[in-house]
Amino acid sequence: MNLTQRLLGFAKPYRSRMSAAILAMAIYGGASAGLAYLIKPIFDEVLPKGESFGIVIFTLIGCYLLKGVGAYVSTYLMTGVGQRVVMDIRNTLFGHIVRQSVAFFSSRTTGRLMSRITNDVHQVQQAVSVTLVDLLRESLALVAYASLLFYYDVRLALVCMTGAPLVIYPLVRLGQRVRRTTRRSQEELERLSHVTAEAFTGHRIVKAFGAETFEEDKFRAASSEVYRTNMKVTGAVAALPPLMEFLGGIGIAGALWYGSREIATDRLTSGEFTSFMGALILMYGPVKKLSRVNAGIQQAIASAQRIFETMDVETEVRNRPHAKPLGRLQENITFQNVGFQYETDLNKWILRDINLTVRSGEIVAIVGLSGAGKTTLAHLLPRFHDVSNGAIFFDGVDIRDGTLTSLRSQIAMVTQETILFDDTIARNISYGVPNATTAWVEAAARAAHAHEFISQLDQGYETRIGERGQRLSGGQRQRIAIARAVLTDAPILILDEATSSLDSESEALVQDALSHLLANRTAFVIAHRLSTVRRADQILVLDQGKIVEQGRHEELLTQPGSVYAKLYATQLVDEESDSESLSDSGEQYFDFDKE
């Protein structure tokens, strides 16, 4: 399906409005030709003889009224259709993007995706809302004017239009150039959006390292590229009207030469020739607009190509054709010969030969050096990625045979990098449960030890917390995230070292909140600090994507040459050193597991 058909597919629901708009455009075109036709009786009857004065006057007013009504109705209806089409495209594009897999977002920058939704869709909006109106309305007006020319004199009309074929070649060539340049312009705008998003998101680092000038230079360079490419587009678009005007001038000169001969031989009256010339001159307006319309269409095509390129990306993780909802976890989760590798690097296995059974209600800790595959292993469970080998079973059912909604509704996550939204505290806590009552939200906050600090805020639960929760401390953000997990009441919990970046006092509160959250839940705890996993029912030690050791804390410590024992001993020394440093400074060191 080509781009035009796909765009028209979005316009199908609004066919009745488009039909009404086209009817209004036909009225506009007919009234425009009627005004040109009235020149004949004005010069042949009204001015020399004083005849038909009233009829001509009322007809003239009527034509102007019909023309105005046709212009208003067609513009209003077609612009409304265009806005609806663009809204549908933007909504579809956003919905398609937000449903993509984690791998999709890993390979594309935020600025690039935002540029698709804003800049590219804006170009299509211009074409559908403005350019399409001009294309249809001015084309109908042009047909009406041309019909009037041929009505008066076929040969004279043909003489005037001899230059029309000469326009086609430069029109096509300039249109192709506009499309190529517009695509480059959109790519540069994409880069500009990326630079902007990075600078604003990382504003603290920018200030900490005094890199404002560096970021300004990056932005200026990107902005300069946008300017250069836009000027190339402008140059191509601006070349069309003068060309059309020159060719129109040749046509008018030819009409004057030929028309004077026709009047001399009485084959045309002066009124007919004046009306003919009036229609010919009035044709220039629609022709000039149509020359710009082609440029607008080419710009829209370039943007539409980029939009549909994104829409055509199929997510790697999706429901199978006959997927069924998974029941609430009752017995166990089983990893059977699981392996995983990214499609962009098929020579490297991130995980290999993972065999694991986790009974309902067990706590499984995943430890290992950085890059061992801990987070990837946990992310396979909610199907952020699909396994490359083997399978994961949920009470004996392959999770790929279940629907994504039923699977993910049973999993709550609390990560080291807390993700909150620029909204109220209440809405952040109830993010996964939009119909939650105020009492539910408060109960979840109390369980997460968050109610105390929330109640001290001026607006309480209605306090907006800023982008990514920047108005809260690290410990407060984590407790909001825990409250969100508590409220979902999911039977499975994934914790990705939720306390590693907190101060000792915040860590104690968060650890206590986590202990309530872990109760009666199946949990996967990704741990960098081994002192936090000693109560786990199973500890998995990952090394280069494989489980090299598995067991309880005491068992792993007593195994000869245990990797876990070496990791634990190393971190224990580090923690004791940190504890002594804190004691010397008069501060108390909290360790939830040691209490």
Buried (B, 14 or more C-beta within 10 A) or exposed (E): EEBEEBBBEBBEEBEEBBEBBBBBBBBBBBBBBBBBBBBBBBBBBBEEEEEBBEEBEEBBEEBBEBBEBBBEBBBBBBBBBBEBBBEBBBEEBBEBBEEBBBBBBEEBBEBBBBBBBEBBBBBBBBBBBBBBBBBBBBBBBBBBBBBBBEBBBEEBBEBBBEBEEEBEEBBEEBBEBBBBBBBBBBBBBBBBBBBBBBBEBBEEEBEEEEBEEEBEEBBEEBBEBBEEBBEBBEEBBEBBBEBBEEBBEEBBEBBEEBBEEBBEEEBBBEBBBBBBBBBBBBBBBBBBBBBBBBBBBBBBBBBBBBBBEBBEBEBBBBBEEEBEEBEEBEEBBBBBEBBBBBEEEEEEBBBBBBEBBBBBBBBBBBBBEEEBBBBBBBBBBBBBBBBBBBBBBBBEBBBBBBBBEBBBBBBBBBBBEBEBBBEBBBBBBBBBBEEBEEEBBBBBBBBBBBBEBBEEBEEBBEBBBEEBBEBBEBBBBBBBBBBBBBBBEBBBBBBBBBBEBBEBEBBBBBBBBBEEBBEEBBBBBBBBBBBBBBBBBBBBBBBBBBBBBBBBBEEBBEEEEBBBBEBBEEBEEEBEEEBEEBEEEEEEBBBBEEE
